[in-house]
Amino acid sequence: MREITYLEAVREAMSQEMRQNEDVFILGEDIGVYGGAFGVTRGMIEEFGPERVRNTPISEAAIAGAAVGSALTGMRPILELQFSDFITIAMDQIVNQAAKIRYMYGGKGKIPMVVRTPSGSGTGAAAQHSQSLEAWLAHIPGLKVIQPSTAYDAKGLLKSAMDDNNPVIFYEHKLLYRTIADVPEELYCIPLGQADVKREGTDVTVVATAVMVHRALEAAEELAKEGISVEVVDPRTLVPLDTETIINSVKKTGRVVVVHEAVKRGGYGGEIASMIAESEAFDYLDAPIKRLGGALSPVPYNPELEKAHAPQVNDIILATKQAMNKA
Amino acid sequence: MAKEVFMPKLSSTMSIGTLLQWFKEVGDYVEVGEPLFEIMTDKINIEVESYEEGTLLKKYAKVDEDVPVNAVIGYIGEKGEEVPEQPPVYSKEDVEDTGLETMSEKEELKNDQNLLKQGKIRATPAAKRVAAEHNIELSSIQGTGPEGRIQEQDVRDSFDQKRVLSTPLAGKIAMENNLDIGAIAGTGSRGKIVKSDVLTHMNIKESVDTVPEIWKLSGLRKVIAQKMTESVQTIPHVTLTSEVDMSNAVSLRRALLPTIEQQTGYRLSYTEIIMKAVSYALRLHPRLNASLVENEIIMNHDIHIGLAVALDDALIVPSVKQADTKGLAELTKTSKMLGEKARNNQLSPEEMSGSTFTISNLGMYAIDGFTPIINPPETAILGVGRIMDKPVIVNGEVAVRPMMVTSLSFDHRAIDGAPAAAFLTELKSLLEDPYRWLV
């Protein structure tokens, strides 16, 4: 199969969909000739023209509002927010409009829009450009939240997001843009709400999202040398959440570490941990559920401190050993 | 006001600390947190830091002194402050209320009690599920997880062991009494352990307690331990044994018993007869009455016979002074009175010291010979076994005679085998022919 980057996979999904569906268009800051902050839309304005690849003023509220309005008229907008931190400015449109309208009007109107936005730390972008705020959005009924971790998942999940008749928040982790994976050339769907077991194991389940999937896999490789068999589960979509895959994995291993980059307090890991504790997997737990998340501070600019802020491979190894009572 | 310096209680088993050294002299200025003295507990050597700031005014405890915990061993205060000449004696309750360690220990105790009160078993959900599936009592399982938490694997491991079925009441009684319910034989259906099984087990257990009772060497026991170790480690012991025909000694005792009893009120025993013979023999073999002290052999002129007296868990050796000058009546009186005093813990230091040769008589037990340990700085010790009728050859005929084994341990540094053997031979002949004493 052909290998492409995560970034190319996102672009390819959008381009292929736009070729077959005239209602789909993208809007955002500098996404035209410049190709967006990370170059995801590079070359698209040349193919689809300025009407379907629309440069906007620097106003996330306006971008989101325009998207909601156009979606209500039947268009299927994809909006790009340069950094997911800026979603706070678009929050009113997303939370109070996009998430609510379909419910409030009894299904007479729908908002088929995708908010694509880069998240996460590790690029030296400092406190206002490095956050992982997915838990904020996951809290709002009416929104779907996706965190693809590989190029393959990104293309398949974006296709499903574009097909969905509800607002979908599509998080692209900055550190993953350059990662490479086998990706089919044709368009394909990965259903929302289907977790992926990225590595099978028997001793400990590590539920990891986004870039943490890769760190968990690296940790699993190390732990395998010590005879600890780690199963890595990537939920891929936070809303809807594939509880069944997680529960089955925990029932198998009896131990679970939940790891995400977002600040631990109030992070989505708490939701996953609670879900496990409430489920039938409870009776299979042989160790307290362990959560790893970002430190309780803004993301530091200093590269060493920035690394220390987010869980690293060694943190996952340690937490896994603690769950195994072998630390 | 001057503050007391206490012997800290550093562990739950610590009752006494041995002062190893003071880091400060009287008059030295001490800051909070500065090492003040070093102690040895039953577990560790540790430097103790000062809780107070000021001048060290008084040191009560000397180096190598054993001090009970929470006892005052010194004072810190303003220069020139008056402090008592003798360490103050506190009632136990006062002592309990002083010192940080004591407080934290109280807390500890409280926590322990809380834990006991809860009586909850720490087990993971998985361990509980598997235990329930297999009808296993969690209380019978030893947890290996953090804080003793029972993990699933612990339950699975217990499958290999005997499966324990018990009634909840039996389990509760067993737990309250700290019994391993797995060790109890069940008489209920399918071998289920019922209340009466636990009670039966407890009755047996009283005699064979699996948990050893432990107490620390202290007082006399400690002194004995040190002395014995020192003796066997420094003295090359050789033990000679010889069997003595006691026929004449038996007759002698029988003849003198009423007389001496009438005269002293005490019954003459073989110990005194042997003591008399020993002191007679020592006169003839003075090297056995010598003391070896630091490369010098001291030829003791006086013969003071030490007499090993067994107490409850202790051994004490009062000495019968000038034994060779005393007649059997006086020896009997002296020995018996010393024995009584020893048992009543009334011996004066004078009465406990100065012996030049020791006799250890185990003749009241079924003991023939043994290897007594020398009581330093003495040269030798005589072990006395029981008198027993035995077939012996007398003039080519088998005769039954009361025989007794004597065991002489001697210090080979001070004397060689031949003179020691000569002494024991002398003693044998003196006991077999007591009329010789009259010569």
Interface residues (C-beta under 8 A of the other chain):
Chain A: G254 F282 D283 Y284 L285 D286 A287 N325
Chain B: T124 P125 A126 A127 K128 R129 T144 G145 P146 Q151 E152 Q153
